[in-house]
Each structure stands twice: as C-alpha cells, then as structure tokens.
Amino acid sequence: MPRKVFIIGMVLLVSVFFSGCFSGENDKELIQKVIEGYFAALNEPNQEKAQKYVLPESAADEWLTEFFAEKVPLAQQQNVRYEYTFTIQKITVDATGREAQVFLTYTFRAIGYEGLSAPEFEGTFHLTRQGKQWFLTAAPLAS
C-alpha cells in the first residue's frame, strides 16, 4: 500500500511539474502577442485597439490616454506620425503565473519630420494576468 501511494504521489508531482513548464512557455507566447499588438496599435494609431492590451486604471492606461490626447493630435497637426520598433530581450513570469515583466529595447521616430533621429531606449513593461489574458499595467515609453 505505501508503495502504491508513493507511485501515485510521484505521478502527480511529475504531472504538476510538466504542466507548469508548458504553461510558462504558453504564457510567454501570449505576452509576446500582447506586446506586438500594443506596438501595432500605437503605430496605426488606434487608441481603441491599444486599450485592449492595457489594464484599466493602471499606469499603462494613464500613459496611453495621455499619448492619444496630447501626442497623437500634435503629430497629426504637423502631418507626422509616430513609429515604434522594438526588440524583446527577456520575458519573465513570476512563480504564481500572475505577474510578468518584459525587458525590451525600442526606438521611436516621427515619420514626416526630418529633425528627429531614432534613439534607442530600454524599457521594462509590467503585465498582470486576469483569467487567461495578459494586460499591461506599466508600459513606460518615450514619445
């Protein structure tokens, strides 16, 4: 009997271990899609689409609201648009599987404006998971 309990316990332990390993990779893929979608929405520019990637009433939401209220209209008045490019350096998901950080480098430039170069910046985005979806809670970007 003790041997049977031991074997069942080991099977359960291995199952939990492997399910955690595979879900972590899935989380990283989902997080990468959030980052890609967010930058695509900023480049369009499409506020409604960008809002789908941020947690309401978060720092990311505040930055996004300000960006579309102030930066985008100013760029449109000057007949330019912002273009962000990025490279994800590392994605980490905490042990609970509910919080994540994305370390990335990015550039932005104003298309149609000759006097601005495209400097490279480093940033750390923070995400939280609600259900099966990931949302940005902090996404500090230069603009």
Secondary structure, DSSP 8 states (H G I E B T S, - for coil): -HHHHHHHHHHHHHHHHHHHHHHHHHHHHHHHHHHHHHHHHHHTT-HHHHHTTB-TTSHHHHHHHHIIIIIHHHHHHTT-EEEEEEEEEEEEE-TTSSEEEEEEEEEEEEET-TT----EEEEEEEEEEETTEEEEEE-----
